[in-house]
């Protein structure tokens, strides 16, 4: 803490969330293998659907090897300039 304020960074929040999700999955496994399997199937379906939505709305980028943040900025720029034409 600095000046009464917490220095809980985004990376710390993400790590805490990953730990919480891991613990919850392990608890699910302890309760029942069948329940754990259903949970994993649900997660896989959700991830597959999310990736498909991204694929539909994210055009192929002409430049590869760029960090995702740079690709996102390029994609945003392409979307905003195409709407102004």
JOZI-V524762 format. One record per pair of residues at least 4 apart in sequence whose C-alpha atoms are under 8 Angstrom apart, sorted by sequence separation. I is the first residue (numbers start at 1). J is the second residue. If there is no record, write none. Layout:
# JOZI-V524762
i=I j=J
i=I j=J
This chain:
# JOZI-V524762
i=1 j=5
i=2 j=6
i=8 j=12
i=9 j=13
i=10 j=14
i=11 j=15
i=12 j=16
i=13 j=17
i=14 j=18
i=15 j=19
i=16 j=20
i=17 j=21
i=18 j=22
i=19 j=23
i=20 j=24
i=21 j=25
i=22 j=26
i=23 j=27
i=24 j=28
i=25 j=29
i=26 j=30
i=27 j=31
i=28 j=32
i=29 j=33
i=31 j=35
i=32 j=36
i=33 j=37
i=34 j=38
i=35 j=39
i=36 j=40
i=37 j=41
i=38 j=42
i=39 j=43
i=40 j=44
i=41 j=45
i=42 j=46
i=43 j=47
i=44 j=48
i=45 j=49
i=46 j=50
i=47 j=51
i=48 j=52
i=49 j=53
i=50 j=54
i=51 j=55
i=52 j=56
i=53 j=57
i=54 j=58
i=55 j=59
i=66 j=70
i=67 j=71
i=68 j=72
i=69 j=73
i=70 j=74
i=71 j=75
i=72 j=76
i=73 j=77
i=74 j=78
i=75 j=79
i=76 j=80
i=77 j=81
i=78 j=82
i=79 j=83
i=80 j=84
i=81 j=85
i=1 j=6
i=2 j=7
i=8 j=13
i=28 j=33
i=31 j=36
i=66 j=71
i=1 j=7
i=29 j=35
i=28 j=35
i=29 j=36
i=28 j=36
i=61 j=71
i=25 j=36
i=61 j=75
i=59 j=75
i=58 j=75
